[in-house]
Amino acid sequence: MREEALIKGMMGKGAALVGLFVIGASFFNRLDVFVGAAVGSLMAYGDFLLMCYLSEEVLKLNSRSVFWGVQAFKYLIMAVVLGVLFFYKVANPVATVAGLSLLVLIPFTEIGNLKNI
């Protein structure tokens, strides 16, 4: 039960982090920076949500191949989307990588509650 509350806390604070990051990127007054930050942070948050929702199902199957298949498919989709955005110079690569770094930061939003598990 505590784990579910921790994950929900991470989801809520992660969404707030994405919002703050995108709002912060809008102050650069450049569309490519805004799009890069928005796409990167939304991909990171979507990846986090996908891990949260699918991890229990994949663990029930007890299959490494399903896990790696899901990971490969997810990253293939992300690579195609980012490739198209970078090819047409719609998104700034530095802002996109900064947005993708939210995947690392989201778990740290609940670091104080990790000791309670």
N, CA, C and O atoms as a printed pandas DataFrame, in Angstrom:
     atom_number atom_name residue_name chain_id  residue_number  x_coord  y_coord  z_coord
0              1         N          MET        A               1    0.823   -1.195    0.000
1              2        CA          MET        A               1    0.000    0.000    0.000
2              3         C          MET        A               1    0.858    1.247    0.000
3              4         O          MET        A               1    0.564    2.210   -0.708
4              5         N          ARG        A               2    1.920    1.233    0.792
5              6        CA          ARG        A               2    2.796    2.403    0.835
6              7         C          ARG        A               2    3.477    2.635   -0.509
7              8         O          ARG        A               2    3.719    3.775   -0.905
8              9         N          GLU        A               3    3.785    1.532   -1.211
9             10        CA          GLU        A               3    4.444    1.664   -2.504
10            11         C          GLU        A               3    3.539    2.367   -3.504
11            12         O          GLU        A               3    4.000    3.192   -4.292
12            13         N          GLU        A               4    2.247    2.041   -3.473
13            14        CA          GLU        A               4    1.308    2.680   -4.392
14            15         C          GLU        A               4    1.195    4.167   -4.110
15            16         O          GLU        A               4    1.125    4.968   -5.042
16            17         N          ALA        A               5    1.177    4.547   -2.843
17            18        CA          ALA        A               5    1.118    5.958   -2.487
18            19         C          ALA        A               5    2.389    6.682   -2.919
19            20         O          ALA        A               5    2.340    7.836   -3.343
20            21         N          LEU        A               6    3.509    6.008   -2.809
21            22        CA          LEU        A               6    4.780    6.593   -3.229
22            23         C          LEU        A               6    4.793    6.825   -4.736
23            24         O          LEU        A               6    5.216    7.885   -5.200
24            25         N          ILE        A               7    4.334    5.841   -5.495
25            26        CA          ILE        A               7    4.283    5.974   -6.955
26            27         C          ILE        A               7    3.317    7.085   -7.351
27            28         O          ILE        A               7    3.622    7.876   -8.243
28            29         N          LYS        A               8    2.159    7.156   -6.700
29            30        CA          LYS        A               8    1.204    8.226   -7.012
30            31         C          LYS        A               8    1.785    9.590   -6.686
31            32         O          LYS        A               8    1.553   10.553   -7.417
32            33         N          GLY        A               9    2.538    9.684   -5.599
33            34        CA          GLY        A               9    3.201   10.938   -5.262
34            35         C          GLY        A               9    4.220   11.338   -6.319
35            36         O          GLY        A               9    4.335   12.508   -6.684
36            37         N          MET        A              10    4.960   10.337   -6.806
37            38        CA          MET        A              10    5.929   10.607   -7.869
38            39         C          MET        A              10    5.234   11.046   -9.148
39            40         O          MET        A              10    5.728   11.923   -9.857
40            41         N          MET        A              11    4.090   10.439   -9.443
41            42        CA          MET        A              11    3.359   10.809  -10.651
42            43         C          MET        A              11    2.880   12.259  -10.577
43            44         O          MET        A              11    3.019   13.018  -11.536
44            45         N          GLY        A              12    2.322   12.629   -9.442
45            46        CA          GLY        A              12    1.825   13.997   -9.286
46            47         C          GLY        A              12    2.943   15.020   -9.316
47            48         O          GLY        A              12    2.842   16.040   -9.998
48            49         N          LYS        A              13    4.003   14.749   -8.581
49            50        CA          LYS        A              13    5.120   15.690   -8.560
50            51         C          LYS        A              13    5.878   15.674   -9.881
51            52         O          LYS        A              13    6.446   16.691  -10.280
52            53         N          GLY        A              14    5.894   14.556  -10.550
53            54        CA          GLY        A              14    6.514   14.491  -11.873
54            55         C          GLY        A              14    5.759   15.330  -12.882
55            56         O          GLY        A              14    6.365   16.004  -13.716
56            57         N          ALA        A              15    4.431   15.292  -12.811
57            58        CA          ALA        A              15    3.627   16.128  -13.701
58            59         C          ALA        A              15    3.879   17.608  -13.411
59            60         O          ALA        A              15    3.947   18.423  -14.331
60            61         N          ALA        A              16    4.014   17.945  -12.143
61            62        CA          ALA        A              16    4.318   19.332  -11.791
62            63         C          ALA        A              16    5.697   19.727  -12.307
63            64         O          ALA        A              16    5.876   20.849  -12.781
64            65         N          LEU        A              17    6.674   18.824  -12.225
65            66        CA          LEU        A              17    8.012   19.095  -12.757
66            67         C          LEU        A              17    7.972   19.332  -14.266
67            68         O          LEU        A              17    8.633   20.239  -14.773
68            69         N          VAL        A              18    7.206   18.527  -14.972
69            70        CA          VAL        A              18    7.070   18.710  -16.417
70            71         C          VAL        A              18    6.470   20.082  -16.710
71            72         O          VAL        A              18    6.953   20.806  -17.581
72            73         N          GLY        A              19    5.422   20.433  -15.982
73            74        CA          GLY        A              19    4.799   21.745  -16.181
74            75         C          GLY        A              19    5.758   22.887  -15.907
75            76         O          GLY        A              19    5.825   23.840  -16.683
76            77         N          LEU        A              20    6.494   22.803  -14.822
77            78        CA          LEU        A              20    7.460   23.854  -14.499
78            79         C          LEU        A              20    8.572   23.933  -15.536
79            80         O          LEU        A              20    9.015   25.023  -15.899
80            81         N          PHE        A              21    9.018   22.783  -16.008
81            82        CA          PHE        A              21   10.079   22.772  -17.000
82            83         C          PHE        A              21    9.617   23.399  -18.311
83            84         O          PHE        A              21   10.357   24.166  -18.928
84            85         N          VAL        A              22    8.412   23.080  -18.732
85            86        CA          VAL        A              22    7.885   23.635  -19.982
86            87         C          VAL        A              22    7.626   25.132  -19.834
87            88         O          VAL        A              22    7.896   25.905  -20.753
88            89         N          ILE        A              23    7.110   25.535  -18.696
89            90        CA          ILE        A              23    6.903   26.974  -18.464
90            91         C          ILE        A              23    8.241   27.700  -18.451
91            92         O          ILE        A              23    8.360   28.789  -19.012
92            93         N          GLY        A              24    9.243   27.111  -17.819
93            94        CA          GLY        A              24   10.571   27.714  -17.811
94            95         C          GLY        A              24   11.163   27.825  -19.209
95            96         O          GLY        A              24   11.827   28.810  -19.531
96            97         N          ALA        A              25   10.923   26.821  -20.035
97            98        CA          ALA        A              25   11.439   26.855  -21.407
98            99         C          ALA        A              25   10.746   27.915  -22.249
99           100         O          ALA        A              25   11.322   28.412  -23.217
100          101         N          SER        A              26    9.530   28.261  -21.893
101          102        CA          SER        A              26    8.814   29.277  -22.674
102          103         C          SER        A              26    9.428   30.663  -22.509
103          104         O          SER        A              26    9.174   31.546  -23.327
104          105         N          PHE        A              27   10.228   30.870  -21.469
105          106        CA          PHE        A              27   10.864   32.168  -21.264
106          107         C          PHE        A              27   12.045   32.401  -22.200
107          108         O          PHE        A              27   12.559   33.518  -22.259
108          109         N          PHE        A              28   12.490   31.386  -22.931
109          110        CA          PHE        A              28   13.585   31.558  -23.875
110          111         C          PHE        A              28   13.137   32.246  -25.163
111          112         O          PHE        A              28   13.977   32.688  -25.947
112          113         N          ASN        A              29   11.839   32.342  -25.392
113          114        CA          ASN        A              29   11.262   33.003  -26.569
114          115         C          ASN        A              29   11.775   32.408  -27.879
115          116         O          ASN        A              29   11.918   33.112  -28.879
116          117         N          ARG        A              30   12.046   31.115  -27.859
117          118        CA          ARG        A              30   12.419   30.403  -29.073
118          119         C          ARG        A              30   11.557   29.155  -29.157
119          120         O          ARG        A              30   11.486   28.362  -28.218
120          121         N          LEU        A              31   10.911   29.000  -30.289
121          122        CA          LEU        A              31    9.980   27.890  -30.453
122          123         C          LEU        A              31   10.701   26.541  -30.412
123          124         O          LEU        A              31   10.177   25.579  -29.852
124          125         N          ASP        A              32   11.904   26.463  -31.003
125          126        CA          ASP        A              32   12.603   25.168  -31.015
126          127         C          ASP        A              32   13.021   24.734  -29.612
127          128         O          ASP        A              32   13.019   23.539  -29.313
128          129         N          VAL        A              33   13.376   25.679  -28.752
129          130        CA          VAL        A              33   13.720   25.351  -27.365
130          131         C          VAL        A              33   12.469   24.891  -26.616
131          132         O          VAL        A              33   12.512   23.916  -25.866
132          133         N          PHE        A              34   11.374   25.586  -26.819
133          134        CA          PHE        A              34   10.121   25.220  -26.164
134          135         C          PHE        A              34    9.668   23.825  -26.596
135          136         O          PHE        A              34    9.306   22.996  -25.762
136          137         N          VAL        A              35    9.691   23.574  -27.911
137          138        CA          VAL        A              35    9.255   22.269  -28.417
138          139         C          VAL        A              35   10.191   21.168  -27.919
139          140         O          VAL        A              35    9.732   20.093  -27.531
140          141         N          GLY        A              36   11.498   21.428  -27.926
141          142        CA          GLY        A              36   12.450   20.436  -27.441
142          143         C          GLY        A              36   12.234   20.107  -25.973
143          144         O          GLY        A              36   12.230   18.939  -25.584
144          145         N          ALA        A              37   12.055   21.140  -25.165
145          146        CA          ALA        A              37   11.823   20.918  -23.737
146          147         C          ALA        A              37   10.502   20.200  -23.498
147          148         O          ALA        A              37   10.417   19.303  -22.659
148          149         N          ALA        A              38    9.477   20.597  -24.234
149          150        CA          ALA        A              38    8.168   19.965  -24.057
150          151         C          ALA        A              38    8.200   18.505  -24.488
151          152         O          ALA        A              38    7.704   17.633  -23.775
152          153         N          VAL        A              39    8.777   18.240  -25.642
153          154        CA          VAL        A              39    8.823   16.859  -26.143
154          155         C          VAL        A              39    9.689   15.994  -25.231
155          156         O          VAL        A              39    9.304   14.878  -24.882
156          157         N          GLY        A              40   10.848   16.503  -24.847
157          158        CA          GLY        A              40   11.743   15.728  -23.985
158          159         C          GLY        A              40   11.128   15.426  -22.632
159          160         O          GLY        A              40   11.195   14.293  -22.154
160          161         N          SER        A              41   10.529   16.435  -22.014
161          162        CA          SER        A              41    9.957   16.211  -20.691
162          163         C          SER        A              41    8.703   15.343  -20.761
163          164         O          SER        A              41    8.473   14.528  -19.868
164          165         N          LEU        A              42    7.897   15.501  -21.796
165          166        CA          LEU        A              42    6.717   14.646  -21.932
166          167         C          LEU        A              42    7.101   13.199  -22.239
167          168         O          LEU        A              42    6.440   12.268  -21.778
168          169         N          MET        A              43    8.167   13.010  -23.016
169          170        CA          MET        A              43    8.645   11.645  -23.265
170          171         C          MET        A              43    9.173   11.019  -21.977
171          172         O          MET        A              43    8.928    9.843  -21.706
172          173         N          ALA        A              44    9.893   11.801  -21.192
173          174        CA          ALA        A              44   10.419   11.273  -19.929
174          175         C          ALA        A              44    9.277   10.911  -18.985
175          176         O          ALA        A              44    9.310    9.861  -18.343
176          177         N          TYR        A              45    8.277   11.769  -18.900
177          178        CA          TYR        A              45    7.145   11.496  -18.020
178          179         C          TYR        A              45    6.338   10.305  -18.538
179          180         O          TYR        A              45    5.899    9.461  -17.757
180          181         N          GLY        A              46    6.147   10.243  -19.842
181          182        CA          GLY        A              46    5.444    9.100  -20.425
182          183         C          GLY        A              46    6.194    7.803  -20.197
183          184         O          GLY        A              46    5.580    6.769  -19.935
184          185         N          ASP        A              47    7.519    7.846  -20.295
185          186        CA          ASP        A              47    8.333    6.665  -20.020
186          187         C          ASP        A              47    8.181    6.240  -18.566
187          188         O          ASP        A              47    8.074    5.050  -18.270
188          189         N          PHE        A              48    8.170    7.208  -17.664
189          190        CA          PHE        A              48    7.981    6.904  -16.241
190          191         C          PHE        A              48    6.613    6.270  -16.001
191          192         O          PHE        A              48    6.510    5.276  -15.283
192          193         N          LEU        A              49    5.573    6.832  -16.591
193          194        CA          LEU        A              49    4.230    6.273  -16.424
194          195         C          LEU        A              49    4.138    4.867  -16.997
195          196         O          LEU        A              49    3.525    3.982  -16.401
196          197         N          LEU        A              50    4.748    4.672  -18.153
197          198        CA          LEU        A              50    4.724    3.354  -18.776
198          199         C          LEU        A              50    5.432    2.329  -17.898
199          200         O          LEU        A              50    4.967    1.199  -17.749
200          201         N          MET        A              51    6.558    2.731  -17.322
201          202        CA          MET        A              51    7.260    1.821  -16.414
202          203         C          MET        A              51    6.398    1.489  -15.200
203          204         O          MET        A              51    6.365    0.344  -14.750
204          205         N          CYS        A              52    5.705    2.485  -14.675
205          206        CA          CYS        A              52    4.869    2.248  -13.496
206          207         C          CYS        A              52    3.710    1.309  -13.809
207          208         O          CYS        A              52    3.421    0.405  -13.026
208          209         N          TYR        A              53    3.049    1.509  -14.933
209          210        CA          TYR        A              53    1.870    0.713  -15.245
210          211         C          TYR        A              53    2.212   -0.684  -15.765
211          212         O          TYR        A              53    1.501   -1.647  -15.476
212          213         N          LEU        A              54    3.291   -0.793  -16.525
213          214        CA          LEU        A              54    3.601   -2.083  -17.136
214          215         C          LEU        A              54    4.515   -2.966  -16.296
215          216         O          LEU        A              54    4.576   -4.176  -16.517
216          217         N          SER        A              55    5.223   -2.382  -15.341
217          218        CA          SER        A              55    6.200   -3.183  -14.604
218          219         C          SER        A              55    5.535   -4.334  -13.852
219          220         O          SER        A              55    6.064   -5.445  -13.834
220          221         N          GLU        A              56    4.402   -4.084  -13.243
221          222        CA          GLU        A              56    3.728   -5.147  -12.503
222          223         C          GLU        A              56    3.254   -6.254  -13.444
223          224         O          GLU        A              56    3.352   -7.437  -13.118
224          225         N          GLU        A              57    2.745   -5.867  -14.606
225          226        CA          GLU        A              57    2.265   -6.863  -15.566
226          227         C          GLU        A              57    3.420   -7.682  -16.136
227          228         O          GLU        A              57    3.304   -8.896  -16.305
228          229         N          VAL        A              58    4.524   -7.019  -16.428
229          230        CA          VAL        A              58    5.674   -7.729  -16.973
230          231         C          VAL        A              58    6.272   -8.658  -15.931
231          232         O          VAL        A              58    6.702   -9.764  -16.260
232          233         N          LEU        A              59    6.304   -8.222  -14.675
233          234        CA          LEU        A              59    6.834   -9.071  -13.615
234          235         C          LEU        A              59    5.961  -10.304  -13.394
235          236         O          LEU        A              59    6.471  -11.374  -13.059
236          237         N          LYS        A              60    4.653  -10.162  -13.580
237          238        CA          LYS        A              60    3.763  -11.313  -13.448
238          239         C          LYS        A              60    4.058  -12.363  -14.508
239          240         O          LYS        A              60    3.947  -13.561  -14.247
240          241         N          LEU        A              61    4.435  -11.916  -15.709
241          242        CA          LEU        A              61    4.741  -12.853  -16.786
242          243         C          LEU        A              61    6.050  -13.582  -16.549
243          244         O          LEU        A              61    6.264  -14.672  -17.079
244          245         N          ASN        A              62    6.931  -12.980  -15.751
245          246        CA          ASN        A              62    8.220  -13.566  -15.410
246          247         C          ASN        A              62    9.018  -13.901  -16.669
247          248         O          ASN        A              62    9.595  -14.981  -16.787
248          249         N          SER        A              63    9.038  -12.954  -17.604
249          250        CA          SER        A              63    9.723  -13.170  -18.871
250          251         C          SER        A              63   10.634  -11.982  -19.168
251          252         O          SER        A              63   10.175  -10.847  -19.288
252          253         N          ARG        A              64   11.904  -12.256  -19.282
253          254        CA          ARG        A              64   12.848  -11.190  -19.625
254          255         C          ARG        A              64   12.660  -10.724  -21.050
255          256         O          ARG        A              64   12.859   -9.546  -21.347
256          257         N          SER        A              65   12.278  -11.630  -21.940
257          258        CA          SER        A              65   12.133  -11.255  -23.339
258          259         C          SER        A              65   10.986  -10.262  -23.520
259          260         O          SER        A              65   11.081   -9.357  -24.350
260          261         N          VAL        A              66    9.912  -10.418  -22.760
261          262        CA          VAL        A              66    8.812   -9.452  -22.834
262          263         C          VAL        A              66    9.284   -8.101  -22.326
263          264         O          VAL        A              66    8.975   -7.073  -22.929
264          265         N          PHE        A              67   10.027   -8.087  -21.229
265          266        CA          PHE        A              67   10.546   -6.838  -20.690
266          267         C          PHE        A              67   11.429   -6.134  -21.707
267          268         O          PHE        A              67   11.246   -4.947  -21.974
268          269         N          TRP        A              68   12.393   -6.863  -22.280
269          270        CA          TRP        A              68   13.295   -6.245  -23.242
270          271         C          TRP        A              68   12.580   -5.879  -24.533
271          272         O          TRP        A              68   12.951   -4.908  -25.191
272          273         N          GLY        A              69   11.573   -6.633  -24.898
273          274        CA          GLY        A              69   10.781   -6.277  -26.073
274          275         C          GLY        A              69   10.030   -4.970  -25.880
275          276         O          GLY        A              69    9.996   -4.130  -26.779
276          277         N          VAL        A              70    9.434   -4.800  -24.717
277          278        CA          VAL        A              70    8.722   -3.553  -24.404
278          279         C          VAL        A              70    9.703   -2.387  -24.398
279          280         O          VAL        A              70    9.412   -1.325  -24.949
280          281         N          GLN        A              71   10.862   -2.582  -23.776
281          282        CA          GLN        A              71   11.870   -1.519  -23.727
282          283         C          GLN        A              71   12.349   -1.158  -25.134
283          284         O          GLN        A              71   12.441    0.022  -25.472
284          285         N          ALA        A              72   12.650   -2.159  -25.947
285          286        CA          ALA        A              72   13.136   -1.900  -27.305
286          287         C          ALA        A              72   12.088   -1.170  -28.134
287          288         O          ALA        A              72   12.414   -0.227  -28.854
288          289         N          PHE        A              73   10.835   -1.595  -28.038
289          290        CA          PHE        A              73    9.763   -0.950  -28.788
290          291         C          PHE        A              73    9.583    0.498  -28.341
291          292         O          PHE        A              73    9.416    1.394  -29.167
292          293         N          LYS        A              74    9.619    0.716  -27.043
293          294        CA          LYS        A              74    9.450    2.063  -26.504
294          295         C          LYS        A              74   10.560    2.988  -26.990
295          296         O          LYS        A              74   10.291    4.105  -27.431
296          297         N          TYR        A              75   11.794    2.529  -26.913
297          298        CA          TYR        A              75   12.913    3.373  -27.332
298          299         C          TYR        A              75   12.983    3.527  -28.842
299          300         O          TYR        A              75   13.484    4.541  -29.328
300          301         N          LEU        A              76   12.499    2.558  -29.591
301          302        CA          LEU        A              76   12.427    2.695  -31.038
302          303         C          LEU        A              76   11.440    3.798  -31.417
303          304         O          LEU        A              76   11.723    4.619  -32.289
304          305         N          ILE        A              77   10.290    3.810  -30.761
305          306        CA          ILE        A              77    9.298    4.861  -31.015
306          307         C          ILE        A              77    9.868    6.230  -30.649
307          308         O          ILE        A              77    9.701    7.195  -31.395
308          309         N          MET        A              78   10.540    6.313  -29.503
309          310        CA          MET        A              78   11.138    7.588  -29.092
310          311         C          MET        A              78   12.206    8.039  -30.093
311          312         O          MET        A              78   12.287    9.225  -30.412
312          313         N          ALA        A              79   13.015    7.117  -30.585
313          314        CA          ALA        A              79   14.066    7.460  -31.540
314          315         C          ALA        A              79   13.480    7.966  -32.852
315          316         O          ALA        A              79   14.000    8.915  -33.440
316          317         N          VAL        A              80   12.410    7.344  -33.310
317          318        CA          VAL        A              80   11.778    7.782  -34.556
318          319         C          VAL        A              80   11.208    9.187  -34.389
319          320         O          VAL        A              80   11.410   10.049  -35.244
320          321         N          VAL        A              81   10.500    9.415  -33.294
321          322        CA          VAL        A              81    9.915   10.748  -33.059
322          323         C          VAL        A              81   10.996   11.805  -32.958
323          324         O          VAL        A              81   10.901   12.858  -33.588
324          325         N          LEU        A              82   12.031   11.527  -32.162
325          326        CA          LEU        A              82   13.117   12.498  -32.014
326          327         C          LEU        A              82   13.883   12.678  -33.319
327          328         O          LEU        A              82   14.295   13.793  -33.639
328          329         N          GLY        A              83   14.080   11.612  -34.070
329          330        CA          GLY        A              83   14.759   11.721  -35.360
330          331         C          GLY        A              83   14.029   12.640  -36.318
331          332         O          GLY        A              83   14.647   13.470  -36.985
332          333         N          VAL        A              84   12.719   12.493  -36.387
333          334        CA          VAL        A              84   11.923   13.354  -37.261
334          335         C          VAL        A              84   11.997   14.805  -36.789
335          336         O          VAL        A              84   12.167   15.714  -37.601
336          337         N          LEU        A              85   11.870   15.024  -35.483
337          338        CA          LEU        A              85   11.920   16.392  -34.956
338          339         C          LEU        A              85   13.286   17.037  -35.179
339          340         O          LEU        A              85   13.365   18.225  -35.492
340          341         N          PHE        A              86   14.345   16.274  -35.024
341          342        CA          PHE        A              86   15.688   16.829  -35.238
342          343         C          PHE        A              86   15.993   17.014  -36.718
343          344         O          PHE        A              86   16.660   17.977  -37.097
344          345         N          PHE        A              87   15.512   16.103  -37.558
345          346        CA          PHE        A              87   15.756   16.214  -38.996
346          347         C          PHE        A              87   15.126   17.485  -39.560
347          348         O          PHE        A              87   15.738   18.182  -40.369
348          349         N          TYR        A              88   13.911   17.778  -39.132
349          350        CA          TYR        A              88   13.225   18.983  -39.616
350          351         C          TYR        A              88   13.527   20.212  -38.765
351          352         O          TYR        A              88   12.953   21.278  -38.989
352          353         N          LYS        A              89   14.414   20.073  -37.802
353          354        CA          LYS        A              89   14.869   21.169  -36.933
354          355         C          LYS        A              89   13.699   21.870  -36.236
355          356         O          LYS        A              89   13.641   23.096  -36.139
356          357         N          VAL        A              90   12.779   21.042  -35.759
357          358        CA          VAL        A              90   11.631   21.553  -35.020
358          359         C          VAL        A              90   11.976   21.698  -33.546
359          360         O          VAL        A              90   11.482   22.602  -32.872
360          361         N          ALA        A              91   12.827   20.804  -33.048
361          362        CA          ALA        A              91   13.162   20.789  -31.626
362          363         C          ALA        A              91   14.659   21.006  -31.441
363          364         O          ALA        A              91   15.476   20.541  -32.237
364          365         N          ASN        A              92   14.994   21.710  -30.391
365          366        CA          ASN        A              92   16.388   21.930  -30.027
366          367         C          ASN        A              92   16.898   20.685  -29.300
367          368         O          ASN        A              92   16.298   20.269  -28.308
368          369         N          PRO        A              93   17.995   20.080  -29.773
369          370        CA          PRO        A              93   18.487   18.851  -29.143
370          371         C          PRO        A              93   18.909   19.030  -27.683
371          372         O          PRO        A              93   18.680   18.139  -26.865
372          373         N          VAL        A              94   19.515   20.158  -27.349
373          374        CA          VAL        A              94   19.960   20.380  -25.967
374          375         C          VAL        A              94   18.753   20.485  -25.035
375          376         O          VAL        A              94   18.760   19.918  -23.943
376          377         N          ALA        A              95   17.733   21.198  -25.458
377          378        CA          ALA        A              95   16.522   21.322  -24.643
378          379         C          ALA        A              95   15.813   19.975  -24.526
379          380         O          ALA        A              95   15.222   19.674  -23.489
380          381         N          THR        A              96   15.868   19.172  -25.573
381          382        CA          THR        A              96   15.242   17.853  -25.538
382          383         C          THR        A              96   15.955   16.943  -24.547
383          384         O          THR        A              96   15.310   16.240  -23.769
384          385         N          VAL        A              97   17.278   16.956  -24.573
385          386        CA          VAL        A              97   18.039   16.137  -23.625
386          387         C          VAL        A              97   17.796   16.631  -22.199
387          388         O          VAL        A              97   17.679   15.828  -21.273
388          389         N          ALA        A              98   17.721   17.937  -22.025
389          390        CA          ALA        A              98   17.416   18.474  -20.689
390          391         C          ALA        A              98   16.036   18.008  -20.239
391          392         O          ALA        A              98   15.852   17.664  -19.072
392          393         N          GLY        A              99   15.073   17.993  -21.141
393          394        CA          GLY        A              99   13.740   17.497  -20.800
394          395         C          GLY        A              99   13.743   16.017  -20.484
395          396         O          GLY        A              99   13.050   15.574  -19.569
396          397         N          LEU        A             100   14.516   15.248  -21.233
397          398        CA          LEU        A             100   14.608   13.809  -20.967
398          399         C          LEU        A             100   15.259   13.516  -19.623
399          400         O          LEU        A             100   15.062   12.436  -19.065
400          401         N          SER        A             101   16.028   14.457  -19.098
401          402        CA          SER        A             101   16.679   14.247  -17.802
402          403         C          SER        A             101   15.669   14.208  -16.657
403          404         O          SER        A             101   16.006   13.798  -15.546
404          405         N          LEU        A             102   14.438   14.631  -16.921
405          406        CA          LEU        A             102   13.414   14.559  -15.877
406          407         C          LEU        A             102   13.138   13.124  -15.459
407          408         O          LEU        A             102   12.668   12.880  -14.348
408          409         N          LEU        A             103   13.425   12.172  -16.340
409          410        CA          LEU        A             103   13.239   10.765  -15.981
410          411         C          LEU        A             103   14.110   10.391  -14.790
411          412         O          LEU        A             103   13.738    9.539  -13.983
412          413         N          VAL        A             104   15.259   11.023  -14.685
413          414        CA          VAL        A             104   16.146   10.779  -13.555
414          415         C          VAL        A             104   15.684   11.561  -12.327
415          416         O          VAL        A             104   15.853   11.099  -11.198
416          417         N          LEU        A             105   15.104   12.737  -12.539
417          418        CA          LEU        A             105   14.728   13.603  -11.423
418          419         C          LEU        A             105   13.413   13.219  -10.755
419          420         O          LEU        A             105   13.229   13.487   -9.568
420          421         N          ILE        A             106   12.507   12.603  -11.483
421          422        CA          ILE        A             106   11.179   12.302  -10.931
422          423         C          ILE        A             106   11.249   11.444   -9.664
423          424         O          ILE        A             106   10.571   11.773   -8.691
424          425         N          PRO        A             107   12.034   10.361   -9.625
425          426        CA          PRO        A             107   12.086    9.584   -8.371
426          427         C          PRO        A             107   12.622   10.375   -7.175
427          428         O          PRO        A             107   12.282   10.070   -6.032
428          429         N          PHE        A             108   13.449   11.378   -7.425
429          430        CA          PHE        A             108   14.000   12.170   -6.329
430          431         C          PHE        A             108   12.966   13.096   -5.693
431          432         O          PHE        A             108   13.229   13.675   -4.639
432          433         N          THR        A             109   11.793   13.245   -6.318
433          434        CA          THR        A             109   10.763   14.089   -5.718
434          435         C          THR        A             109   10.194   13.468   -4.454
435          436         O          THR        A             109    9.650   14.177   -3.607
436          437         N          GLU        A             110   10.310   12.162   -4.315
437          438        CA          GLU        A             110    9.785   11.458   -3.145
438          439         C          GLU        A             110   10.900   10.822   -2.325
439          440         O          GLU        A             110   10.664    9.845   -1.614
440          441         N          ILE        A             111   12.099   11.359   -2.417
441          442        CA          ILE        A             111   13.241   10.756   -1.720
442          443         C          ILE        A             111   13.035   10.721   -0.212
443          444         O          ILE        A             111   13.515    9.808    0.460
444          445         N          GLY        A             112   12.328   11.704    0.320
445          446        CA          GLY        A             112   12.082   11.718    1.776
446          447         C          GLY        A             112   11.182   10.604    2.236
447          448         O          GLY        A             112   11.270   10.173    3.386
448          449         N          ASN        A             113   10.316   10.128    1.364
449          450        CA          ASN        A             113    9.377    9.060    1.719
450          451         C          ASN        A             113    9.918    7.666    1.441
451          452         O          ASN        A             113    9.279    6.682    1.811
452          453         N          LEU        A             114   11.071    7.554    0.804
453          454        CA          LEU        A             114   11.605    6.230    0.496
454          455         C          LEU        A             114   11.979    5.450    1.752
455          456         O          LEU        A             114   11.944    4.219    1.745
456          457         N          LYS        A             115   12.326    6.131    2.802
457          458        CA          LYS        A             115   12.699    5.432    4.037
458          459         C          LYS        A             115   11.498    4.764    4.694
459          460         O          LYS        A             115   11.672    3.886    5.540
460          461         N          ASN        A             116   10.273    5.165    4.319
461          462        CA          ASN        A             116    9.068    4.609    4.925
462          463         C          ASN        A             116    8.613    3.301    4.306
463          464         O          ASN        A             116    7.664    2.683    4.788
464          465         N          ILE        A             117    9.279    2.873    3.242
465          466        CA          ILE        A             117    8.849    1.634    2.578
466          467         C          ILE        A             117    9.366    0.437    3.356
467          468         O          ILE        A             117    9.118   -0.705    2.969
